[in-house]
């Protein structure tokens, strides 16, 4: 791409990353910028030159954080459809246009853009697909697989056959702005946060959103289909947030020699919330023997309750 075009593209990508909460800095050529958010370290190159893109793809970049060196993720933005890379997140014109538009909308609404830095072929944060059982080669947004089969079978403590399953969740980020008052009591509800809700049984869990990846899942894995829609998940999440943020206030009144107490619940209104949802899958090893044991394949935790409604964990 021409230098002037590259500068415009670079500026737009910088705006997208800033809308997603990244701290963005200019980088020395041939790189265009670096960006940091929590534990995500990202480098960006905007180019239509196949040779330049190939060298970038084949180069490993690291950053020193304290006493440790971390490998940087790489984003390649190109308008050249002949350029491909297995080592970079690639944005073609379709992804670039989509995220640029979503960044504008996020700024208008005062939201943080929930940006999938995973090379997704279906980048829309507002849709979810029913993915059939897979023999591998499928890319879905999921937590990294850190526990392998042998380790899961050892943690289970029973002889049996282990199957890797991917359980659907709705990853969400929210912002609340507003307060509620009753007589002389006023409660401020300004806050923001994130979490995930199971798309089968509506159970909530904490998730490190920055660790989500979209890589090919292992062959033979089972992908469970979500049963809770985007719309239903929004209602479930808002109900949960409102309930968890409700405060009970106690008012003391003195009338003559008598003291009276009045108690009332104050809650944020639904209109106080802005909410973003994105699909996510959590990997689970299911070991079937005389009984069934499930092991979270990301954390290694033995599950007390099943992650879906189709399994009884004993």
C-alpha positions in Angstrom: 0.0 0.0 0.0 1.1 3.6 -0.6 2.8 5.4 2.3 -0.1 7.8 2.7 -2.6 4.9 2.7 -0.4 3.1 5.2 -0.4 6.1 7.5 -4.2 6.3 7.4 -4.6 2.6 8.0 -2.1 2.7 10.9 -4.1 5.6 12.5 -7.3 3.7 12.2 -5.8 0.6 13.7 -4.4 2.7 16.6 -8.0 4.0 17.2 -9.4 0.5 17.2 -6.9 -0.8 19.7 -7.3 2.3 22.0 -11.1 1.6 21.9 -10.3 -1.9 23.1 -8.4 -0.6 26.1 -4.8 -0.9 24.7 -2.0 1.5 25.5 -0.7 2.2 22.0 2.8 3.4 21.0 4.6 4.2 17.8 7.2 1.6 16.7 10.3 1.8 14.6 10.0 0.6 10.9 9.1 -1.8 9.5 6.6 -2.1 12.5 3.9 0.5 12.8 3.0 0.3 16.5 3.1 -1.7 19.7 0.1 -2.1 22.1 -0.2 -3.4 25.6 -3.3 -4.4 27.6 -2.8 -6.3 30.9 -0.8 -9.3 29.9 -1.3 -9.0 26.1 1.7 -7.6 24.2 0.9 -6.9 20.5 2.9 -5.7 17.6 1.3 -4.3 14.4 2.4 -4.1 10.8 0.3 -2.6 8.0 1.6 -3.7 4.6 0.6 -5.1 1.2 4.2 -6.2 0.4 4.4 -10.0 0.5 8.2 -10.0 1.3 7.7 -7.6 4.2 4.8 -9.6 5.5 6.7 -12.9 5.2 9.7 -11.5 7.2 7.3 -10.2 9.8 5.5 -13.5 10.0 8.7 -15.5 10.4 10.2 -13.3 13.1 9.6 -13.9 16.8 9.4 -10.8 18.9 9.7 -10.8 22.7 9.3 -8.2 25.4 11.0 -8.1 28.9 8.5 -7.8 31.7 10.4 -7.6 35.0 12.8 -10.5 35.0 10.8 -12.5 32.4 10.6 -12.4 28.6 7.2 -12.7 27.0 6.4 -13.5 23.4 4.5 -10.8 21.6 1.4 -11.4 19.5 1.6 -10.1 15.9 -1.2 -8.4 14.0 -0.8 -8.0 10.2 -3.2 -5.6 8.5 -3.2 -6.0 4.7 -5.4 -5.3 1.7 -3.5 -7.8 -0.4 -5.7 -11.1 -0.6 -2.7 -13.1 -1.7 -0.9 -12.6 1.6 -1.4 -15.4 4.2 0.3 -16.1 7.5 0.1 -18.9 10.1 2.1 -16.9 12.6 0.1 -13.7 12.7 -3.4 -12.5 13.3 -4.4 -11.2 9.9 -6.9 -8.4 9.2 -8.1 -8.1 5.6 -10.4 -5.3 4.4 -13.5 -7.0 5.8 -12.1 -7.3 9.4 -10.5 -3.9 9.2 -13.8 -2.3 8.2 -15.8 -4.2 10.8 -13.5 -3.3 13.8 -13.2 0.3 12.7 -17.0 0.6 12.6 -17.3 -1.1 16.0 -14.6 1.1 17.5 -16.6 4.2 16.4 -19.8 2.7 18.0 -17.9 1.9 21.2 -16.7 5.4 21.5 -20.1 6.9 20.9 -21.7 4.6 23.5 -18.8 5.1 26.0 -18.0 1.3 25.9 -14.8 -0.6 25.7 -14.5 -2.6 22.5 -14.4 -6.4 23.0 -11.8 -7.2 20.3 -11.0 -10.8 19.3 -7.3 -10.9 18.6 -7.5 -14.4 17.3 -7.8 -14.4 13.5 -11.5 -15.3 13.6 -13.3 -15.9 10.4 -16.5 -14.9 12.1 -15.5 -11.8 14.0 -18.9 -10.4 14.9 -19.3 -10.1 18.7 -23.0 -10.4 18.3 -23.4 -13.8 16.7 -22.8 -17.4 17.7 -22.8 -20.5 15.6 -23.9 -23.9 16.4 -20.7 -25.9 15.7 -21.1 -29.6 15.0 -18.9 -32.2 16.6 -15.4 -31.9 15.1 -12.7 -34.1 13.9 -10.2 -31.2 14.2 -9.4 -28.2 12.0 -12.1 -26.1 13.6 -11.2 -22.7 15.1 -13.4 -21.5 18.0 -12.7 -18.9 20.7 -11.6 -20.9 23.8 -9.4 -20.8 26.9 -6.0 -22.4 26.2 -5.6 -26.1 26.7 -3.1 -26.4 29.6 -4.0 -29.8 31.0 -3.3 -32.8 28.8 -5.1 -36.2 28.7 -2.6 -38.1 30.9 -2.6 -35.4 33.6 -6.4 -35.2 33.5 -6.7 -38.9 34.0 -4.3 -38.8 36.9 -6.2 -35.9 38.5 -9.5 -37.8 38.1 -8.2 -40.7 40.2 -10.3 -43.3 38.4 -9.7 -45.6 35.4 -11.7 -44.6 32.4 -11.8 -43.1 28.9 -11.1 -39.4 28.7 -12.9 -37.2 26.1 -12.1 -33.5 25.5 -15.2 -31.4 25.4 -15.7 -27.7 24.7 -18.5 -26.1 26.7 -20.1 -22.9 25.4 -20.1 -19.7 27.4 -21.0 -16.0 26.9 -18.1 -13.8 27.8 -19.3 -10.4 28.8 -18.0 -6.9 29.8 -20.2 -4.4 31.4 -20.2 -0.8 32.6 -22.7 0.7 35.1 -23.3 4.4 35.5 -25.9 5.8 37.9 -27.1 5.9 41.5 -30.3 5.4 43.6 -31.6 7.5 46.4 -34.2 7.0 49.2 -34.8 9.9 51.6 -31.3 10.9 52.9 -29.6 7.7 51.6 -27.8 7.7 48.2 -25.9 4.7 46.7 -23.6 5.2 43.7 -23.4 2.2 41.3 -20.6 3.4 39.0 -18.4 0.4 38.2 -17.3 -1.9 35.4 -16.2 -5.5 35.1 -16.3 -8.7 33.1 -17.2 -12.4 33.5 -18.8 -15.3 31.7 -22.1 -17.2 31.9 -22.5 -20.8 30.8 -24.6 -21.0 27.6 -26.2 -24.2 28.7 -27.0 -24.0 32.4 -26.5 -20.2 33.1 -23.8 -20.7 35.8 -21.4 -17.7 36.2 -17.7 -17.9 36.4 -14.7 -15.5 36.3 -12.7 -15.5 33.1 -9.4 -13.9 32.1 -10.6 -12.4 28.8 -7.1 -11.6 27.6 -6.2 -15.3 27.6 -8.9 -16.3 25.1 -7.4 -17.8 21.9 -8.8 -19.1 18.6 -6.7 -22.0 17.5 -7.6 -25.3 15.9 -9.0 -27.7 18.5 -7.6 -31.2 18.8 -9.1 -33.9 16.6 -11.9 -36.0 18.2 -13.0 -33.1 20.5 -16.7 -32.7 21.2 -18.2 -29.2 20.9 -21.4 -28.7 22.9 -24.0 -26.5 21.3 -25.3 -23.4 23.3 -28.9 -23.5 24.4 -29.1 -19.9 25.8 -29.4 -17.3 23.1 -27.6 -13.9 23.0 -30.8 -12.2 24.0 -31.6 -14.5 26.9 -28.0 -14.3 28.1 -28.3 -10.5 28.2 -31.3 -10.8 30.5 -29.7 -13.4 32.7 -26.5 -11.3 33.1 -28.4 -8.1 33.8 -30.5 -9.8 36.4 -27.4 -11.3 38.0 -25.6 -7.9 38.1 -28.6 -6.0 39.5 -29.0 -8.6 42.2 -25.3 -8.6 43.1 -25.2 -4.8 43.2 -28.3 -4.3 45.3 -27.7 -2.6 48.6 -29.9 -2.7 51.7 -30.1 0.6 53.5 -31.4 1.1 57.1 -33.0 4.4 58.1 -33.3 5.4 61.8 -36.1 7.6 63.0 -36.7 8.9 66.5 -40.3 9.9 67.4 -40.6 10.9 71.0 -39.2 8.1 73.2 -39.5 5.5 70.4 -36.9 4.6 67.8 -38.0 3.2 64.5 -35.9 1.5 61.8 -36.9 1.3 58.1 -35.1 -0.9 55.7 -35.2 -0.7 51.9 -33.3 -2.2 48.9 -31.7 0.1 46.4 -30.7 -1.3 43.0 -29.4 0.1 39.7 -31.8 0.3 36.8 -31.3 -1.8 33.6 -30.8 1.5 31.7 -27.7 2.2 33.8 -25.8 -0.7 32.1 -24.0 -1.0 28.9 -23.2 -4.7 28.0 -21.1 -6.5 25.4 -21.2 -10.2 24.8 -19.0 -12.6 22.9 -19.0 -16.4 22.5 -16.3 -18.5 24.3 -15.7 -22.2 25.0 -14.1 -23.7 28.0 -12.2 -27.0 27.5 -13.1 -29.9 29.8 -11.7 -33.4 30.1 -14.5 -35.9 30.8 -13.3 -39.2 32.2 -15.9 -42.0 32.1 -15.4 -45.1 34.2 -17.6 -46.5 36.9 -18.5 -42.8 37.5 -17.9 -39.6 35.6 -15.3 -37.1 36.6 -14.7 -33.7 34.8 -11.4 -31.8 34.9 -11.2 -28.2 33.7 -8.6 -28.5 30.9 -7.5 -24.9 31.4 -7.1 -24.7 35.1 -6.7 -28.4 36.1 -9.5 -28.0 38.6 -11.7 -31.1 39.4 -15.3 -30.0 38.9 -17.8 -30.4 41.6 -20.7 -29.5 39.4 -21.0 -30.3 35.7 -20.5 -27.5 33.1 -23.6 -28.6 31.3 -26.9 -30.3 32.1 -26.2 -33.6 30.4 -23.7 -35.0 32.9 -23.9 -36.1 36.5 -20.5 -35.5 38.3 -20.1 -37.8 41.3 
